């Protein structure tokens, strides 16, 4: 993706919320801060440890990234608790 395309996409994204589908197949907007739990040990992430997501980012590869304690982590290392 080109930088100008990414900038255009980010115009519609909020760094303080994310859309999720819950267990009832309902689309919900989850606002920061929200809690996640580590799925497995990976670098600074500990399995079963609870973390607070402060912001949502999008990588150049269009992957969702969580900002936790001023560090960036890919979403797939966590499960959402809320």
PDB file of N, CA, C and O in Angstrom:
ATOM      1  N   UNK A   1       0.836  -1.170   0.000  1.00  0.00           N
ATOM      2  CA  UNK A   1       0.000   0.000   0.000  1.00  0.00           C
ATOM      3  C   UNK A   1       0.885   1.239   0.000  1.00  0.00           C
ATOM      4  O   UNK A   1       1.867   1.322   0.738  1.00  0.00           O
ATOM      5  N   UNK A   2       0.527   2.173  -0.821  1.00  0.00           N
ATOM      6  CA  UNK A   2       1.286   3.419  -0.905  1.00  0.00           C
ATOM      7  C   UNK A   2       0.952   4.303   0.288  1.00  0.00           C
ATOM      8  O   UNK A   2      -0.120   4.189   0.883  1.00  0.00           O
ATOM      9  N   UNK A   3       1.892   5.190   0.629  1.00  0.00           N
ATOM     10  CA  UNK A   3       1.706   6.069   1.783  1.00  0.00           C
ATOM     11  C   UNK A   3       0.456   6.929   1.675  1.00  0.00           C
ATOM     12  O   UNK A   3      -0.250   7.112   2.667  1.00  0.00           O
ATOM     13  N   UNK A   4       0.165   7.465   0.483  1.00  0.00           N
ATOM     14  CA  UNK A   4      -1.014   8.313   0.336  1.00  0.00           C
ATOM     15  C   UNK A   4      -2.307   7.505   0.506  1.00  0.00           C
ATOM     16  O   UNK A   4      -3.304   8.043   0.988  1.00  0.00           O
ATOM     17  N   UNK A   5      -2.304   6.233   0.122  1.00  0.00           N
ATOM     18  CA  UNK A   5      -3.467   5.379   0.341  1.00  0.00           C
ATOM     19  C   UNK A   5      -3.662   5.108   1.832  1.00  0.00           C
ATOM     20  O   UNK A   5      -4.791   5.085   2.321  1.00  0.00           O
ATOM     21  N   UNK A   6      -2.569   4.904   2.544  1.00  0.00           N
ATOM     22  CA  UNK A   6      -2.639   4.685   3.983  1.00  0.00           C
ATOM     23  C   UNK A   6      -3.155   5.929   4.694  1.00  0.00           C
ATOM     24  O   UNK A   6      -3.978   5.820   5.603  1.00  0.00           O
ATOM     25  N   UNK A   7      -2.692   7.093   4.299  1.00  0.00           N
ATOM     26  CA  UNK A   7      -3.162   8.344   4.890  1.00  0.00           C
ATOM     27  C   UNK A   7      -4.662   8.494   4.664  1.00  0.00           C
ATOM     28  O   UNK A   7      -5.381   8.910   5.573  1.00  0.00           O
ATOM     29  N   UNK A   8      -5.141   8.166   3.478  1.00  0.00           N
ATOM     30  CA  UNK A   8      -6.572   8.253   3.178  1.00  0.00           C
ATOM     31  C   UNK A   8      -7.368   7.286   4.056  1.00  0.00           C
ATOM     32  O   UNK A   8      -8.424   7.653   4.571  1.00  0.00           O
ATOM     33  N   UNK A   9      -6.885   6.076   4.232  1.00  0.00           N
ATOM     34  CA  UNK A   9      -7.557   5.091   5.080  1.00  0.00           C
ATOM     35  C   UNK A   9      -7.616   5.558   6.530  1.00  0.00           C
ATOM     36  O   UNK A   9      -8.643   5.400   7.190  1.00  0.00           O
ATOM     37  N   UNK A  10      -6.543   6.123   7.021  1.00  0.00           N
ATOM     38  CA  UNK A  10      -6.475   6.566   8.411  1.00  0.00           C
ATOM     39  C   UNK A  10      -7.402   7.740   8.712  1.00  0.00           C
ATOM     40  O   UNK A  10      -7.703   8.013   9.874  1.00  0.00           O
ATOM     41  N   UNK A  11      -7.857   8.439   7.662  1.00  0.00           N
ATOM     42  CA  UNK A  11      -8.827   9.509   7.870  1.00  0.00           C
ATOM     43  C   UNK A  11     -10.120   8.968   8.470  1.00  0.00           C
ATOM     44  O   UNK A  11     -10.838   9.695   9.157  1.00  0.00           O
ATOM     45  N   UNK A  12     -10.417   7.705   8.216  1.00  0.00           N
ATOM     46  CA  UNK A  12     -11.659   7.095   8.676  1.00  0.00           C
ATOM     47  C   UNK A  12     -11.473   6.218   9.911  1.00  0.00           C
ATOM     48  O   UNK A  12     -12.445   5.663  10.423  1.00  0.00           O
ATOM     49  N   UNK A  13     -10.270   6.089  10.383  1.00  0.00           N
ATOM     50  CA  UNK A  13      -9.978   5.235  11.540  1.00  0.00           C
ATOM     51  C   UNK A  13      -9.763   6.091  12.782  1.00  0.00           C
ATOM     52  O   UNK A  13      -9.197   7.182  12.714  1.00  0.00           O
ATOM     53  N   UNK A  14     -10.224   5.574  13.915  1.00  0.00           N
ATOM     54  CA  UNK A  14     -10.006   6.266  15.180  1.00  0.00           C
ATOM     55  C   UNK A  14      -8.923   5.540  15.965  1.00  0.00           C
ATOM     56  O   UNK A  14      -8.932   4.310  16.025  1.00  0.00           O
ATOM     57  N   UNK A  15      -8.004   6.263  16.559  1.00  0.00           N
ATOM     58  CA  UNK A  15      -6.988   5.604  17.394  1.00  0.00           C
ATOM     59  C   UNK A  15      -7.522   5.220  18.769  1.00  0.00           C
ATOM     60  O   UNK A  15      -6.796   4.647  19.581  1.00  0.00           O
ATOM     61  N   UNK A  16      -8.796   5.535  19.034  1.00  0.00           N
ATOM     62  CA  UNK A  16      -9.351   5.289  20.363  1.00  0.00           C
ATOM     63  C   UNK A  16     -10.543   4.337  20.370  1.00  0.00           C
ATOM     64  O   UNK A  16     -11.245   4.238  21.377  1.00  0.00           O
ATOM     65  N   UNK A  17     -10.780   3.638  19.267  1.00  0.00           N
ATOM     66  CA  UNK A  17     -11.844   2.641  19.257  1.00  0.00           C
ATOM     67  C   UNK A  17     -11.585   1.617  18.163  1.00  0.00           C
ATOM     68  O   UNK A  17     -10.827   1.854  17.222  1.00  0.00           O
ATOM     69  N   UNK A  18     -12.239   0.472  18.319  1.00  0.00           N
ATOM     70  CA  UNK A  18     -12.117  -0.607  17.352  1.00  0.00           C
ATOM     71  C   UNK A  18     -13.481  -1.275  17.230  1.00  0.00           C
ATOM     72  O   UNK A  18     -14.219  -1.373  18.210  1.00  0.00           O
ATOM     73  N   UNK A  19     -13.814  -1.735  16.027  1.00  0.00           N
ATOM     74  CA  UNK A  19     -15.057  -2.463  15.817  1.00  0.00           C
ATOM     75  C   UNK A  19     -14.789  -3.952  15.994  1.00  0.00           C
ATOM     76  O   UNK A  19     -13.830  -4.492  15.444  1.00  0.00           O
ATOM     77  N   UNK A  20     -15.657  -4.612  16.776  1.00  0.00           N
ATOM     78  CA  UNK A  20     -15.513  -6.054  16.990  1.00  0.00           C
ATOM     79  C   UNK A  20     -16.867  -6.718  16.781  1.00  0.00           C
ATOM     80  O   UNK A  20     -17.908  -6.064  16.847  1.00  0.00           O
ATOM     81  N   UNK A  21     -16.842  -8.013  16.531  1.00  0.00           N
ATOM     82  CA  UNK A  21     -18.056  -8.818  16.456  1.00  0.00           C
ATOM     83  C   UNK A  21     -18.072  -9.688  17.698  1.00  0.00           C
ATOM     84  O   UNK A  21     -17.136 -10.450  17.936  1.00  0.00           O
ATOM     85  N   UNK A  22     -19.150  -9.577  18.506  1.00  0.00           N
ATOM     86  CA  UNK A  22     -19.214 -10.338  19.752  1.00  0.00           C
ATOM     87  C   UNK A  22     -19.728 -11.759  19.504  1.00  0.00           C
ATOM     88  O   UNK A  22     -19.967 -12.148  18.361  1.00  0.00           O
ATOM     89  N   UNK A  23     -19.893 -12.522  20.574  1.00  0.00           N
ATOM     90  CA  UNK A  23     -20.315 -13.923  20.474  1.00  0.00           C
ATOM     91  C   UNK A  23     -21.711 -14.075  19.878  1.00  0.00           C
ATOM     92  O   UNK A  23     -22.053 -15.147  19.377  1.00  0.00           O
ATOM     93  N   UNK A  24     -22.526 -13.015  19.924  1.00  0.00           N
ATOM     94  CA  UNK A  24     -23.882 -13.041  19.364  1.00  0.00           C
ATOM     95  C   UNK A  24     -23.935 -12.508  17.937  1.00  0.00           C
ATOM     96  O   UNK A  24     -25.015 -12.243  17.408  1.00  0.00           O
ATOM     97  N   UNK A  25     -22.770 -12.352  17.316  1.00  0.00           N
ATOM     98  CA  UNK A  25     -22.661 -11.832  15.949  1.00  0.00           C
ATOM     99  C   UNK A  25     -23.143 -10.391  15.832  1.00  0.00           C
ATOM    100  O   UNK A  25     -23.667  -9.987  14.794  1.00  0.00           O
ATOM    101  N   UNK A  26     -22.963  -9.619  16.896  1.00  0.00           N
ATOM    102  CA  UNK A  26     -23.341  -8.212  16.913  1.00  0.00           C
ATOM    103  C   UNK A  26     -22.086  -7.362  16.766  1.00  0.00           C
ATOM    104  O   UNK A  26     -21.070  -7.605  17.418  1.00  0.00           O
ATOM    105  N   UNK A  27     -22.177  -6.369  15.906  1.00  0.00           N
ATOM    106  CA  UNK A  27     -21.055  -5.452  15.710  1.00  0.00           C
ATOM    107  C   UNK A  27     -21.061  -4.410  16.825  1.00  0.00           C
ATOM    108  O   UNK A  27     -22.063  -3.728  17.042  1.00  0.00           O
ATOM    109  N   UNK A  28     -19.937  -4.292  17.528  1.00  0.00           N
ATOM    110  CA  UNK A  28     -19.810  -3.365  18.650  1.00  0.00           C
ATOM    111  C   UNK A  28     -18.586  -2.485  18.460  1.00  0.00           C
ATOM    112  O   UNK A  28     -17.583  -2.908  17.885  1.00  0.00           O
ATOM    113  N   UNK A  29     -18.682  -1.256  18.950  1.00  0.00           N
ATOM    114  CA  UNK A  29     -17.523  -0.376  18.991  1.00  0.00           C
ATOM    115  C   UNK A  29     -16.943  -0.442  20.396  1.00  0.00           C
ATOM    116  O   UNK A  29     -17.613  -0.097  21.370  1.00  0.00           O
ATOM    117  N   UNK A  30     -15.708  -0.880  20.495  1.00  0.00           N
ATOM    118  CA  UNK A  30     -15.013  -0.978  21.775  1.00  0.00           C
ATOM    119  C   UNK A  30     -14.073   0.210  21.881  1.00  0.00           C
ATOM    120  O   UNK A  30     -13.203   0.404  21.032  1.00  0.00           O
ATOM    121  N   UNK A  31     -14.256   1.004  22.932  1.00  0.00           N
ATOM    122  CA  UNK A  31     -13.462   2.231  23.105  1.00  0.00           C
ATOM    123  C   UNK A  31     -12.299   2.003  24.067  1.00  0.00           C
ATOM    124  O   UNK A  31     -12.403   1.240  25.027  1.00  0.00           O
ATOM    125  N   UNK A  32     -11.199   2.680  23.784  1.00  0.00           N
ATOM    126  CA  UNK A  32     -10.027   2.636  24.653  1.00  0.00           C
ATOM    127  C   UNK A  32     -10.290   3.455  25.898  1.00  0.00           C
ATOM    128  O   UNK A  32     -10.998   4.460  25.827  1.00  0.00           O
ATOM    129  N   UNK A  33      -9.752   3.064  27.019  1.00  0.00           N
ATOM    130  CA  UNK A  33      -8.936   1.866  27.218  1.00  0.00           C
ATOM    131  C   UNK A  33      -9.814   0.630  27.384  1.00  0.00           C
ATOM    132  O   UNK A  33     -10.928   0.715  27.901  1.00  0.00           O
ATOM    133  N   UNK A  34      -9.304  -0.521  26.942  1.00  0.00           N
ATOM    134  CA  UNK A  34      -9.974  -1.798  27.161  1.00  0.00           C
ATOM    135  C   UNK A  34      -8.933  -2.848  27.491  1.00  0.00           C
ATOM    136  O   UNK A  34      -7.749  -2.690  27.195  1.00  0.00           O
ATOM    137  N   UNK A  35      -9.396  -3.922  28.110  1.00  0.00           N
ATOM    138  CA  UNK A  35      -8.484  -4.963  28.598  1.00  0.00           C
ATOM    139  C   UNK A  35      -8.349  -6.103  27.600  1.00  0.00           C
ATOM    140  O   UNK A  35      -9.314  -6.513  26.955  1.00  0.00           O
ATOM    141  N   UNK A  36      -7.127  -6.600  27.492  1.00  0.00           N
ATOM    142  CA  UNK A  36      -6.824  -7.789  26.691  1.00  0.00           C
ATOM    143  C   UNK A  36      -5.981  -8.733  27.542  1.00  0.00           C
ATOM    144  O   UNK A  36      -5.406  -8.330  28.553  1.00  0.00           O
ATOM    145  N   UNK A  37      -5.916  -9.974  27.126  1.00  0.00           N
ATOM    146  CA  UNK A  37      -5.101 -10.959  27.833  1.00  0.00           C
ATOM    147  C   UNK A  37      -4.142 -11.596  26.845  1.00  0.00           C
ATOM    148  O   UNK A  37      -4.514 -11.888  25.709  1.00  0.00           O
ATOM    149  N   UNK A  38      -2.907 -11.810  27.279  1.00  0.00           N
ATOM    150  CA  UNK A  38      -1.904 -12.431  26.413  1.00  0.00           C
ATOM    151  C   UNK A  38      -2.267 -13.882  26.109  1.00  0.00           C
ATOM    152  O   UNK A  38      -2.600 -14.642  27.019  1.00  0.00           O
ATOM    153  N   UNK A  39      -2.203 -14.266  24.849  1.00  0.00           N
ATOM    154  CA  UNK A  39      -2.536 -15.635  24.435  1.00  0.00           C
ATOM    155  C   UNK A  39      -1.384 -16.585  24.739  1.00  0.00           C
ATOM    156  O   UNK A  39      -1.596 -17.706  25.203  1.00  0.00           O
ATOM    157  N   UNK A  40      -0.169 -16.128  24.474  1.00  0.00           N
ATOM    158  CA  UNK A  40       1.015 -16.943  24.765  1.00  0.00           C
ATOM    159  C   UNK A  40       2.202 -16.026  25.040  1.00  0.00           C
ATOM    160  O   UNK A  40       2.139 -14.827  24.769  1.00  0.00           O
ATOM    161  N   UNK A  41       3.258 -16.574  25.565  1.00  0.00           N
ATOM    162  CA  UNK A  41       4.465 -15.782  25.825  1.00  0.00           C
ATOM    163  C   UNK A  41       5.101 -15.383  24.499  1.00  0.00           C
ATOM    164  O   UNK A  41       5.362 -16.228  23.642  1.00  0.00           O
ATOM    165  N   UNK A  42       5.345 -14.092  24.342  1.00  0.00           N
ATOM    166  CA  UNK A  42       5.973 -13.591  23.124  1.00  0.00           C
ATOM    167  C   UNK A  42       6.660 -12.272  23.457  1.00  0.00           C
ATOM    168  O   UNK A  42       5.995 -11.290  23.786  1.00  0.00           O
ATOM    169  N   UNK A  43       7.967 -12.248  23.373  1.00  0.00           N
ATOM    170  CA  UNK A  43       8.759 -11.059  23.731  1.00  0.00           C
ATOM    171  C   UNK A  43       8.335 -10.534  25.098  1.00  0.00           C
ATOM    172  O   UNK A  43       8.570 -11.197  26.108  1.00  0.00           O
ATOM    173  N   UNK A  44       7.720  -9.367  25.148  1.00  0.00           N
ATOM    174  CA  UNK A  44       7.332  -8.750  26.424  1.00  0.00           C
ATOM    175  C   UNK A  44       5.928  -9.144  26.871  1.00  0.00           C
ATOM    176  O   UNK A  44       5.469  -8.697  27.922  1.00  0.00           O
ATOM    177  N   UNK A  45       5.249  -9.966  26.098  1.00  0.00           N
ATOM    178  CA  UNK A  45       3.879 -10.382  26.408  1.00  0.00           C
ATOM    179  C   UNK A  45       3.913 -11.708  27.158  1.00  0.00           C
ATOM    180  O   UNK A  45       4.585 -12.652  26.743  1.00  0.00           O
ATOM    181  N   UNK A  46       3.181 -11.767  28.266  1.00  0.00           N
ATOM    182  CA  UNK A  46       3.108 -12.991  29.053  1.00  0.00           C
ATOM    183  C   UNK A  46       1.727 -13.627  28.901  1.00  0.00           C
ATOM    184  O   UNK A  46       0.706 -12.939  28.930  1.00  0.00           O
ATOM    185  N   UNK A  47       1.713 -14.944  28.740  1.00  0.00           N
ATOM    186  CA  UNK A  47       0.454 -15.673  28.632  1.00  0.00           C
ATOM    187  C   UNK A  47      -0.375 -15.456  29.893  1.00  0.00           C
ATOM    188  O   UNK A  47       0.155 -15.472  31.004  1.00  0.00           O
ATOM    189  N   UNK A  48      -1.678 -15.254  29.711  1.00  0.00           N
ATOM    190  CA  UNK A  48      -2.656 -15.054  30.789  1.00  0.00           C
ATOM    191  C   UNK A  48      -2.464 -13.768  31.585  1.00  0.00           C
ATOM    192  O   UNK A  48      -3.125 -13.580  32.606  1.00  0.00           O
ATOM    193  N   UNK A  49      -1.589 -12.893  31.151  1.00  0.00           N
ATOM    194  CA  UNK A  49      -1.408 -11.588  31.796  1.00  0.00           C
ATOM    195  C   UNK A  49      -2.393 -10.597  31.166  1.00  0.00           C
ATOM    196  O   UNK A  49      -2.586 -10.598  29.951  1.00  0.00           O
ATOM    197  N   UNK A  50      -3.007  -9.760  31.990  1.00  0.00           N
ATOM    198  CA  UNK A  50      -3.965  -8.770  31.502  1.00  0.00           C
ATOM    199  C   UNK A  50      -3.235  -7.461  31.207  1.00  0.00           C
ATOM    200  O   UNK A  50      -2.403  -7.005  31.992  1.00  0.00           O
ATOM    201  N   UNK A  51      -3.564  -6.869  30.064  1.00  0.00           N
ATOM    202  CA  UNK A  51      -2.967  -5.613  29.631  1.00  0.00           C
ATOM    203  C   UNK A  51      -4.073  -4.623  29.270  1.00  0.00           C
ATOM    204  O   UNK A  51      -5.197  -5.019  28.962  1.00  0.00           O
ATOM    205  N   UNK A  52      -3.745  -3.343  29.310  1.00  0.00           N
ATOM    206  CA  UNK A  52      -4.703  -2.295  28.966  1.00  0.00           C
ATOM    207  C   UNK A  52      -4.277  -1.667  27.642  1.00  0.00           C
ATOM    208  O   UNK A  52      -3.162  -1.162  27.517  1.00  0.00           O
ATOM    209  N   UNK A  53      -5.169  -1.703  26.660  1.00  0.00           N
ATOM    210  CA  UNK A  53      -4.912  -1.087  25.360  1.00  0.00           C
ATOM    211  C   UNK A  53      -5.253   0.390  25.463  1.00  0.00           C
ATOM    212  O   UNK A  53      -6.385   0.762  25.773  1.00  0.00           O
ATOM    213  N   UNK A  54      -4.260   1.221  25.199  1.00  0.00           N
ATOM    214  CA  UNK A  54      -4.423   2.671  25.315  1.00  0.00           C
ATOM    215  C   UNK A  54      -4.830   3.323  23.997  1.00  0.00           C
ATOM    216  O   UNK A  54      -5.557   4.316  23.983  1.00  0.00           O
ATOM    217  N   UNK A  55      -4.356   2.758  22.899  1.00  0.00           N
ATOM    218  CA  UNK A  55      -4.651   3.291  21.558  1.00  0.00           C
ATOM    219  C   UNK A  55      -4.624   2.156  20.552  1.00  0.00           C
ATOM    220  O   UNK A  55      -4.049   1.095  20.796  1.00  0.00           O
ATOM    221  N   UNK A  56      -5.259   2.405  19.417  1.00  0.00           N
ATOM    222  CA  UNK A  56      -5.259   1.472  18.291  1.00  0.00           C
ATOM    223  C   UNK A  56      -4.465   2.118  17.158  1.00  0.00           C
ATOM    224  O   UNK A  56      -4.655   3.293  16.841  1.00  0.00           O
ATOM    225  N   UNK A  57      -3.597   1.355  16.570  1.00  0.00           N
ATOM    226  CA  UNK A  57      -2.816   1.836  15.414  1.00  0.00           C
ATOM    227  C   UNK A  57      -3.026   0.867  14.254  1.00  0.00           C
ATOM    228  O   UNK A  57      -3.539  -0.236  14.437  1.00  0.00           O
ATOM    229  N   UNK A  58      -2.628   1.288  13.072  1.00  0.00           N
ATOM    230  CA  UNK A  58      -2.654   0.431  11.897  1.00  0.00           C
ATOM    231  C   UNK A  58      -1.261   0.454  11.296  1.00  0.00           C
ATOM    232  O   UNK A  58      -0.698   1.520  11.047  1.00  0.00           O
ATOM    233  N   UNK A  59      -0.705  -0.744  11.061  1.00  0.00           N
ATOM    234  CA  UNK A  59       0.637  -0.818  10.479  1.00  0.00           C
ATOM    235  C   UNK A  59       0.568  -0.558   8.979  1.00  0.00           C
ATOM    236  O   UNK A  59      -0.516  -0.519   8.397  1.00  0.00           O
ATOM    237  N   UNK A  60       1.720  -0.383   8.362  1.00  0.00           N
ATOM    238  CA  UNK A  60       1.775  -0.196   6.905  1.00  0.00           C
ATOM    239  C   UNK A  60       1.241  -1.414   6.163  1.00  0.00           C
ATOM    240  O   UNK A  60       0.800  -1.308   5.018  1.00  0.00           O
ATOM    241  N   UNK A  61       1.283  -2.568   6.819  1.00  0.00           N
ATOM    242  CA  UNK A  61       0.764  -3.807   6.223  1.00  0.00           C
ATOM    243  C   UNK A  61      -0.727  -3.962   6.491  1.00  0.00           C
ATOM    244  O   UNK A  61      -1.310  -5.004   6.192  1.00  0.00           O
ATOM    245  N   UNK A  62      -1.348  -2.920   7.057  1.00  0.00           N
ATOM    246  CA  UNK A  62      -2.777  -2.873   7.391  1.00  0.00           C
ATOM    247  C   UNK A  62      -3.169  -3.850   8.486  1.00  0.00           C
ATOM    248  O   UNK A  62      -4.293  -4.351   8.495  1.00  0.00           O
ATOM    249  N   UNK A  63      -2.274  -4.119   9.392  1.00  0.00           N
ATOM    250  CA  UNK A  63      -2.554  -4.963  10.543  1.00  0.00           C
ATOM    251  C   UNK A  63      -2.861  -4.072  11.743  1.00  0.00           C
ATOM    252  O   UNK A  63      -2.244  -3.022  11.920  1.00  0.00           O
ATOM    253  N   UNK A  64      -3.818  -4.496  12.564  1.00  0.00           N
ATOM    254  CA  UNK A  64      -4.164  -3.743  13.773  1.00  0.00           C
ATOM    255  C   UNK A  64      -3.062  -3.938  14.807  1.00  0.00           C
ATOM    256  O   UNK A  64      -2.602  -5.054  15.046  1.00  0.00           O
ATOM    257  N   UNK A  65      -2.654  -2.836  15.408  1.00  0.00           N
ATOM    258  CA  UNK A  65      -1.600  -2.837  16.413  1.00  0.00           C
ATOM    259  C   UNK A  65      -2.132  -2.135  17.652  1.00  0.00           C
ATOM    260  O   UNK A  65      -2.717  -1.055  17.560  1.00  0.00           O
ATOM    261  N   UNK A  66      -1.926  -2.751  18.812  1.00  0.00           N
ATOM    262  CA  UNK A  66      -2.338  -2.158  20.080  1.00  0.00           C
ATOM    263  C   UNK A  66      -1.170  -1.401  20.701  1.00  0.00           C
ATOM    264  O   UNK A  66      -0.035  -1.876  20.683  1.00  0.00           O
ATOM    265  N   UNK A  67      -1.451  -0.226  21.249  1.00  0.00           N
ATOM    266  CA  UNK A  67      -0.464   0.491  22.034  1.00  0.00           C
ATOM    267  C   UNK A  67      -0.737   0.179  23.501  1.00  0.00           C
ATOM    268  O   UNK A  67      -1.797   0.508  24.032  1.00  0.00           O
ATOM    269  N   UNK A  68       0.234  -0.461  24.145  1.00  0.00           N
ATOM    270  CA  UNK A  68       0.131  -0.867  25.547  1.00  0.00           C
ATOM    271  C   UNK A  68       1.391  -0.378  26.249  1.00  0.00           C
ATOM    272  O   UNK A  68       2.503  -0.739  25.866  1.00  0.00           O
ATOM    273  N   UNK A  69       1.214   0.437  27.267  1.00  0.00           N
ATOM    274  CA  UNK A  69       2.345   0.997  28.011  1.00  0.00           C
ATOM    275  C   UNK A  69       3.377   1.622  27.067  1.00  0.00           C
ATOM    276  O   UNK A  69       4.581   1.434  27.242  1.00  0.00           O
ATOM    277  N   UNK A  70       2.902   2.356  26.078  1.00  0.00           N
ATOM    278  CA  UNK A  70       3.717   3.074  25.097  1.00  0.00           C
ATOM    279  C   UNK A  70       4.552   2.155  24.215  1.00  0.00           C
ATOM    280  O   UNK A  70       5.543   2.586  23.626  1.00  0.00           O
ATOM    281  N   UNK A  71       4.152   0.883  24.124  1.00  0.00           N
ATOM    282  CA  UNK A  71       4.793  -0.077  23.213  1.00  0.00           C
ATOM    283  C   UNK A  71       3.734  -0.597  22.248  1.00  0.00           C
ATOM    284  O   UNK A  71       2.546  -0.618  22.571  1.00  0.00           O
ATOM    285  N   UNK A  72       4.168  -1.012  21.069  1.00  0.00           N
ATOM    286  CA  UNK A  72       3.241  -1.484  20.044  1.00  0.00           C
ATOM    287  C   UNK A  72       3.315  -2.996  19.898  1.00  0.00           C
ATOM    288  O   UNK A  72       4.397  -3.580  19.837  1.00  0.00           O
ATOM    289  N   UNK A  73       2.115  -3.632  19.842  1.00  0.00           N
ATOM    290  CA  UNK A  73       2.006  -5.084  19.714  1.00  0.00           C
ATOM    291  C   UNK A  73       0.890  -5.414  18.727  1.00  0.00           C
ATOM    292  O   UNK A  73      -0.151  -4.756  18.717  1.00  0.00           O
ATOM    293  N   UNK A  74       1.108  -6.431  17.901  1.00  0.00           N
ATOM    294  CA  UNK A  74       0.063  -6.878  16.983  1.00  0.00           C
ATOM    295  C   UNK A  74      -1.091  -7.489  17.766  1.00  0.00           C
ATOM    296  O   UNK A  74      -0.890  -8.149  18.785  1.00  0.00           O
ATOM    297  N   UNK A  75      -2.297  -7.256  17.274  1.00  0.00           N
ATOM    298  CA  UNK A  75      -3.523  -7.681  17.948  1.00  0.00           C
ATOM    299  C   UNK A  75      -3.594  -9.185  18.178  1.00  0.00           C
ATOM    300  O   UNK A  75      -4.197  -9.629  19.156  1.00  0.00           O
ATOM    301  N   UNK A  76      -2.993  -9.970  17.300  1.00  0.00           N
ATOM    302  CA  UNK A  76      -3.176 -11.419  17.338  1.00  0.00           C
ATOM    303  C   UNK A  76      -2.426 -12.105  18.485  1.00  0.00           C
ATOM    304  O   UNK A  76      -2.489 -13.326  18.625  1.00  0.00           O
ATOM    305  N   UNK A  77      -1.730 -11.335  19.290  1.00  0.00           N
ATOM    306  CA  UNK A  77      -1.092 -11.890  20.486  1.00  0.00           C
ATOM    307  C   UNK A  77      -2.016 -11.842  21.698  1.00  0.00           C
ATOM    308  O   UNK A  77      -1.633 -12.256  22.792  1.00  0.00           O
ATOM    309  N   UNK A  78      -3.258 -11.326  21.498  1.00  0.00           N
ATOM    310  CA  UNK A  78      -4.160 -11.082  22.626  1.00  0.00           C
ATOM    311  C   UNK A  78      -5.580 -11.530  22.313  1.00  0.00           C
ATOM    312  O   UNK A  78      -5.977 -11.656  21.154  1.00  0.00           O
ATOM    313  N   UNK A  79      -6.331 -11.768  23.382  1.00  0.00           N
ATOM    314  CA  UNK A  79      -7.794 -11.900  23.316  1.00  0.00           C
ATOM    315  C   UNK A  79      -8.382 -10.715  24.056  1.00  0.00           C
ATOM    316  O   UNK A  79      -7.849 -10.285  25.079  1.00  0.00           O
ATOM    317  N   UNK A  80      -9.481 -10.188  23.539  1.00  0.00           N
ATOM    318  CA  UNK A  80     -10.157  -9.067  24.183  1.00  0.00           C
ATOM    319  C   UNK A  80     -10.994  -9.588  25.348  1.00  0.00           C
ATOM    320  O   UNK A  80     -11.697 -10.588  25.206  1.00  0.00           O
ATOM    321  N   UNK A  81     -10.925  -8.921  26.490  1.00  0.00           N
ATOM    322  CA  UNK A  81     -11.670  -9.345  27.675  1.00  0.00           C
ATOM    323  C   UNK A  81     -13.008  -8.645  27.819  1.00  0.00           C
ATOM    324  O   UNK A  81     -13.919  -9.213  28.422  1.00  0.00           O
ATOM    325  N   UNK A  82     -13.168  -7.451  27.298  1.00  0.00           N
ATOM    326  CA  UNK A  82     -14.404  -6.685  27.513  1.00  0.00           C
ATOM    327  C   UNK A  82     -15.517  -7.193  26.640  1.00  0.00           C
ATOM    328  O   UNK A  82     -16.629  -6.667  26.689  1.00  0.00           O
TER     329      UNK A  82
END
